């Protein structure tokens, strides 16, 4: 009986642990993980405080019904006078949390599943403890102190030799070591060793630059060409200046008593040319750069271009896509509230079918896109390095950029994998949209995956999204009813 009971207990424990391990394969958990990483991770860790509080154990501190209301619209919950909501608000320094009315109850429950069962945050590296054998950590190991002691002895020996050399030179009436010559020789030695050092690391790491596999956009090829021309011109001048800087101290070192310096104070012809030539080169590079910049920012909208809007705020990005009418509706910052986080002007009927998305930016390969940019709070900067896209996102001043992606995410990933076959990092590589302006404490988290794909893949993906306006105004009896879509389309066609 005892053996049977023991066996059953062991099987029970292993069955529970197996079930816990399988939670990571649960569709709800996986969906919650995705939603958390794209919407919550900018402000929250699971196990430690970030911009917002740590979320692990939130289901034990608050009821699920309350959490659903809080996540969807915490502002509305506070306005109702809910004591629990006000307590959470005050405990977190009255920081306003974003509203997520676009989430269904199932979405929030999936996020809670991930919060309860997700992996812990990586722990900071611990200071090595004293070992049982030598009782010393790394810094107390004998080798460490031997290295320090040898350094001190070497430094003392060098000072002693210099002191002896000085005294001997004083006794015999001349220098034992010609330090002037030694210093002069060290200049070309440093030039050669420094050049080798730069060459070594450039040849080793140049494949990790953004130029190694080319640009993923059409205009990026022109920008890369401009950069390389500028680098070649300025690099040529830099090399000449460095060579002269390090060689001249050797060539014109003091060569003994009686040597007279050559006095050469002025030459109008030389000064004329070294002023005119750099000016012409710099003006040419400047005009070239302005022309390239204008072709990106001041070009007319192509006839086949589609428009998107990128809305930045601390610390996330929201993308708005045109709906079936192919036009983005107007925006009004007065309407930023609740689920309308980007201030879509609902009085403009063209906005009723606009689609918003957080977490991913999808672009169509070989089709020009007009990316309109707005910010809610501080200055951000939309930066997609491999597409050579960068534009400031300024509150109150809409900006835009037109570009054409020419390399899909899959193709660029394959290029990078071929360039770095042994680097596993590139197995899951994606284009990334980053914020390139330091915009606050969680600036480093303000990023978004960018997917460049075919028109067919783009159409399939966008079908999975719904317009916030149409979702809010959909008939309660049948969420899949498309009547509101038909009415909106009819109103747009008759406009």
N, C-alpha and C positions, 0 to 999 in steps of 0.2 A: 504493500500500500504506500509506504513511504517513498519507494523508488518511483512508483507510478505518479504520485503527487509531484515529486521533484521534476519528472520528465514533462508533465503537463505545465508546470510553472515555467520551465525553460522555454517550451514551445510558445507559451502565451507571451513571454517577454520578447522573444524574437519576432513574433507576429506583429506586436505593437511597433517595434523598431523598424520592421520592414514597411509597415504602413506609413510611418513617419517619413521614411526615406522616399517613398513613392509620392509624397505630397508635391515634390518638385515636378512630377509628370502630370499633375492634375491640370486640366485646361483652365479652370478658374484661377488657380495659382499662377500659371504662366501668363494669363491675361492681366492679372493683378500686378505681376512683376513689370510687364511692359508699360502699363498705365502709370505705375509708380515712378519708373525711371524717366518717362517722358513728361510727367506733370508735377510730381511731388519732390523728386530728388534734387531739384534746384534749391530747395529751402529746407529739406528734412533729411536727416540720417535716421536709421532705425534705432541705433543704440546710444547716440550722443547728440547733444544740442548743436544745431548749426544756426542758420537764420531763424528757423522755427524750432520747436521742441523735438526731442527724440520721440519716435512714434511707437516703439515696441511697448506692448502692454496697454495701448490706448483702449482696447476693447474691455479691459478689466477696470478701467477708470471711468468709462462712460458707457451708457447703453447704446446698442446698435441703432435704435430708432433715433436717438439724439445725434449720433455721429452722421447719419444720413442727412439730417437737416443741416448740420453744421457744415459739412463738405459742400453741399449744393449751394447754400447761400448763408454764410455766417453773418453777413451784414443784416440780413432780414431777421435772423434769429436773435441777434443782439438788440435790434430795434424793437422787437416784441417784448423786451424786458426780461428775457430768460436769464435767470441768475447764474446758471451753470456756464452759459456762453460768456457773460460778462466776467466771470471769474477767470476763465481761460484767457480772455482778451487782456485782462489786467496782469495776469501772471507772466505773459509774454511781452511786456513793455508796450502794450497797446499797438502791436504791429498788425496791420491789416492783412488777412489771408485772402488769396485769390478765391473767387467763387467758381464752382464747377457744375452749373445747372445742366450742362450737356451730358453729365454722367447719369446713367440709369442706376437704380438701386443695386442691380446685379454687378455693375462696374465697381461700385464702392465696396460691395461685399468681397469682390475678388481682390481689391487692393488690401482690404483688411486681412484676407487670407495670406497674402504675401507678407504683410507687416508682422503677423503672428508667427509665420513659419520661415521667413526669409533668413539668409545667412547673416551672421553677425558682421558688423563693420570690422575691417582689418585692424587688429590691435597694434599700437605703436611698438617698435622694437624695444625689447627689454634690455636694460643694462646687464651685461654678463655678470652672473653671480660668481662668488668665489668658489673655486673648485675644491673638492675634498682632498686632492693630492698636494697641489702646491699652495692652495689658499690664496691665489692671486688672480686678478682679472687681467685682461689684455694689456692695459696700460701699466700694470705692475709686473708684467712678465720680465724675466731677465734680459731678453733680447731688446726690449724697448729701452731699458736704462743703459744697456751697453752701447746702443746706437747714440743716445744722448751724450754719454760720457766720451765716446770717440769724437763726436762733433766738437765738444768743448776742448778736448785735448788738441785736436787739429787746429782749431782757431787760436788756441794759446801758443802752439808751436809756430804757426805762421807769424803771429805778432812777435815772438821771440826772434825768429830769423830776420825779420825786417829791422828789429831793434839792433841786432848784432851787425847787420849790413850797414846800418847808419853809423854806428860807432867805428867800424873798421874803415868806412869811407872817410870819416873825419880824421882818423889817425894817419892814413896814407895820403890824404889830401886830394883824392879823386873818387868818383863813384865806382863802386864795385859792380853795381847793376845799373845799366842805363834805363831808368824807369820811363823816360820819355819815349825811347824806342819800343819798350815793351807795350806801353799804352797805345802807341801808333799801330803796332802789329795786331793788337787785339781787335781793332776796328774791322779790318778785312776778314779776320777769323770769325767774328760775330756775324758779318754779312753772309759768309758762306754757310755757317752752321744754321743761321736763322732761315736762309733760303731753303736749305734741305729740310728743316723742320716744317716749314709751310708746305713744301711740295709733298712731303710724306703724308701729312694729314689731309691735304686736299685730295690726293690720289686715293686715300683710304675711305674718306667720307663724302666725296663729291656726289656719289650715287644716291645719297640720302637727301639731296637738295630738291626743291620743287622743279628744277630744270631738267632733272635726269631723264624723265619720261615724257617731257613736253606738256603743253597746256591742254586742258580739257575743253577750252572754249575757242571760238573763232578769233575774237579780238585778242586773246591771250598770246597767240602766235606773234602778233605785232608788238605787244608789250615785251615779250621775251627778246625779240630782235632788238628793240630799243634798249633794253637793259644790257644786252651783250655788247652793243656798239658803245654805249656809255662806259661799260666796264673795260673794254679794250682801250679806249682813248685815255681814260683816267688811269687805268692800270699801267699803260705805257709810260705816262708821265711820272707816275708813282715809282716805278722801277728805276727810271733814270735818276730821279731825285734821291732815292735811297742809295743807289750805287755811288753817286757823287758824295753823298753825306758820309758814307763809311770809308770811301777810298781817299778823299781829300785829306783827312787827318793823317793818313799814312804818307801820302805823296808830299805833303807840305809840313811834315814834322820838323822840329828843331834839329838841325844836323851839326851842331857844335858851335863853338865860339867863332866869331867873325862872319857868321852867316847873316846876310842882310835880307830882310823881308822885301818882297816886291810890292810897291805901292801903286795900286790901280783904282783910283777913286771914282772914275766916271767914264761912261761911253754912251753918248746919245743914241747911236745906231742900235747898239745891243738892247738898250732899255726900250726903244721904240718897238722893236720886233717882239720882245718877250712880253710886251703889253698887248700889241695888236693880235698876234697869233692866238694866245689863250682866249682873248675876247671873242674872236671870230668862232673859235671852236665851241666855246660855252654858249654863245648866242645860237649857233646851229643846233646844238643839243637841246637847248631850251625850246626853240621853235618846233623841233621834231617831237618833243614831249608834249607840248601844248596841242599839236595837231593830233597826236594819238589820243590824248585825253578828251579832246572835243569830239572825236569820232565815236567815243563811248557815251559821253554824257549829253552831247548837243545834237546828235543825229536825229533825223525824222523817224518816227515810228514806222517800221516796215509794215506793209499791207497784210502780211500773214502772221504778224506777231500776236501773241496772247498776253494778257496782263495778269499779274498777281500782286498782292500787297503783303509786305512783311512788316509786322508790328512788333516793336521791341519795348520791353519794360523789364524792370528788375524782377527776376533774373531769368527770363525766358523769351522765346520767340513764338509768335502766332502768325500763321500764313492764311491769307484769304484768297480763294479762287473764285473766278466768275462762274456763275451757274449756266443754265441752258441758253440764256440770252447772250452769253459771251462778253458781257460788260460787268465791270465792278461798279456797285452802287456807291453813292456818296457816303462820307463819314462825318460824324459830328461828335466832338469830344464831350459834349454835354450829355450824350447818351451812354457813356461808359459806366455801366452798372450791371450787377448780376451776371447773367450769362453773356451779355454783350460786352465782353472784355476789350474789344477793339473799337468800340464806339461806332458801329455800323448805323447809318442813318435809316431807320425803319420807315421814315416818311417817303423815302425814295424807293419806288416800286422795283427799280432795277436791282436793289440790294436784297430783295426777298429770297432770291434763289442762290445768293452768294454762300459759299462753303468755307468754313474755317477749320483749321487743323493745327494741333500742337504736337510736336515730336518729330515730324518729318516734313521736309520740303521736297516735292516731286517736280521735276522738270522734264521736258520732252527734248530728246536729242534732235539736232539739226533743225530746230524751230526757234526763231528769235523770241525772246521773252522780255517784256517790260516789267522790271521789278520796282514797284513803288514802295517807298520806305517812310515809316512814321514811328515816333517814339512817344511814350506816355509820360516819362519822368525825367530822365537825365540823358546826356548824349551817349549813344551807343555807336557801334560801327559794325556793319554787316561785312564779314570777311570769309570768302570761300577760296582758300589759297590755290588749290589745284585748278580752279576755273578762272583764276586771276581776277576775281571780283572783290571789290572793296568800295564801300560808300558809307559816309557818316550818316547816322540816323539821329536827327535833331528834333527835339520837341518844338512843335509849332512851325517847323519849316519842312514841308514835304520834299523829299529828294527822290531821285529815280536813276536807274541804270538799265541800259539795253545791252543784252549779250545773247550769244547763241552757243549752247553747249554742243560739242561735236564728238565727244567721247562718252559713252555710257559708263555707268558705275562698274559694270561687269568687265568692260574692256579695259578701263583704267586699272582695276584690281589685277587683271591678268598681266598687264604691263609691269606693274610693281612686283608681282610675284616672280616674273621672269627676271627682273633686275636683282631681286633679293631672294633666290630660291631657298635659302636656309633660314630665313627670318619668318617665323610663324605669325608675326604681327600683321603681315599683309594678307593672311588668309581670310581675315574678316574686315579688311579695310573698306572704308566708305568715304565719299566726299563729306566734308563737315562744314557747317556754317558756324562761325565763331564770332564772339563780340571782341573787337580789337580796340576797345576803349575801356580803361579801368573804370567800371561803373558802380562799384560797391563791394561789399564783403564777399559776396558769392559770384563775383564776376567770372571766375574760372569755370563755373558751372553753366554759364550761359552759352550753350551750344546746341546744335540741332543736326541730325543726320540729313544729308541731301542725296536724293536718288535721281539719277539721270537715266531715263529709260525710253523705250519706243513709244510712239503715239498709242498703239494698241494696249501696251502695259499700263500706260497712264490712264487711259479711259476705263480699264478694268478696275484700277485702284480707286479712282475718284467715285466710282459707283458705290463704293462701300461707305462713303461719307454722306451726311445729310445737312441740309441748310438749317442753321440754328433757328431762323425765323419760321421756316416751314415745320420744324420739329415742335416749336412752341405752339403753333397755331393748328397743328394737326388735330383732327377729330379724336376725342378721347375714346370713342367706341371702336375705332379701327385705325390703329397707328400706321398701317400700311396703305391707307387710302390715299390716292394721288389727286383727289379733287382739288386740294389747295394748290398743287403744282399746276394743274390745268387752268385754274382761275388766274394764277400768277402769270402763266404764259399768255393767256388771252389778254390780260390787262397790258402786258408788255407789248404785244403785237398791235394793240389798239392805241398805244400811247402816241 
